[in-house]
Structures are given as C-alpha cells and as structure tokens.
C-alpha cells in the first residue's frame, strides 16, 4: 500500500495573552542589580525571596539603592551612579551576586571614607 504525503496548511494568526513566568532566583537577583543601576524607580513583581536574592538586596543598598521588600520589591536609586560602599559587602556565598556587583563596583567613583 502506497502512502500519500501528509499535507499541512498553516495560516497567519495572532497570539495574545499574558504569561506569568515562574519566579527565579537568578531573574530576581538580576532585576535587583539592573534596578539599582537604572534611573528612577523599578518594581520587581513576583520576586523569589531567597538567601542569594537578599544578599543582592543588601549589596544594592550598600551601593546606594533604596529597596522596599514586600510581595513586589521597589528599587529606587538616589543619585545617578553607584556610591562607594562604606563597608565590606558580604554576598553570603552568592556567586551571581558577587559577579554582577563586581561590575557595579567598577562604576563607583572615589574611595571609601
């Protein structure tokens, strides 16, 4: 028996809707860092509160960001560039926090007082 080739017709369509991406430690940390470098106020919806994410929050605060925690996190920068931290930044063994904030540190001007 001879098989006929399968024919498929695809027509142009539009996809609409919202997708809630599952929370992620990595996305939360990156959002804190980017929010800490952006001008103005950033809102992080559905953050994953973890030890590593809270280490990123502490580090961002030492660089001058104001962060309000809750069901959504608000990150606001005072000034235009990262401040030189007045103390050692303890990233609590969070590799991604350390790697990303090394770049933030390079943007800070001056020396600690």
N, C-alpha and C positions, 0 to 999 in steps of 0.2 A: 504494500500500500504506500503510495507516494504522499508525502506530507506537503501541504501548501505553506508558503512562508506566512508568518504572522504579520499582520499589518496593524499599525497603531497610528492614530491621528491625535496630534497634540495641538491645542488651540491656545492662543494668548489668553491669559487670565490675570486677575489682580488678587494679591494676597493682602488681607488686612487683619489687624488684631493686635493684641498685646501679649507679650510673653514675659513671665516672671522668671528670671534666671535664678537658679538656686544660689543661696549665699555661698561665698567663697572666702576663705582666709586670705588668699592671695589677692583677690579683687578688692577686698576691704582695705588691706594694707596699701595697695597702690592708690586707691581712692583717697586715703588719708594723706599720702605723700603729695599727690597731684593737687588736692585741695589746699594743702599747706603751701604750695608754690603759686597757686592761682590768685588773681586779684579778686577781692570781694569775698562773698560767702558761697560755700559749696554745701550741698546737702547729700549725704550718703544714705540712701534708702536701703533697708534690709541688710545692715552690716552684720558680719559674723563676728560676734564678740568672743575673742579667744585671747590667750596669753600673748601670742605674737602680735595680734592686732592692737592690743592695749599697750604693748611695748612701742609700737609705731605711734600711737597717740601720745605717749609720754615724750618720745623723741621730738615729735612735731611741736609739742608745747615748748620744749626747751629751745627750739629754733624760732619761737615767737608766735606760733599759731594759737588761736583760742578755739577750743573744741568742746562742744556740749554733747554729752552722751545721752542716749535715750533709745527709743525704738528706731529713730533716724538720728544720724550724727550730723551736727552742723560744724563745719570747719571754716573759720574766718581768719584772715591774715591781717595783721596790724603792720602797716608799713608796706614796702614793696619788695623787700628781699629778706632772706632768712637772717635772723640775728645770730651772732656768735653765742653759743650756749655758755652759761656761766658755770656749768658743772659737767662732769663726765656723763656721757649718755650710755645708760645701761640698756641694751636691746634685748636682754633676757634670753640670749641664745637664739634669737630670731635672725637667721641668715638673710632673708629677703629684706628685713628692716635695716640691717647693717649695710647691705649692698646699696640699697636705694638712698639711704641717708648719707652715705659717703658722697654721692653726687650733690645732695643738698648742702653738705658741709663745704663743698668746693665753691658754692655760690655765695657763702657768707663772707662779708668783708670785715677786716680788722682782726684784732686779737682779743681773747678774753681778758676781762679786767681783774 
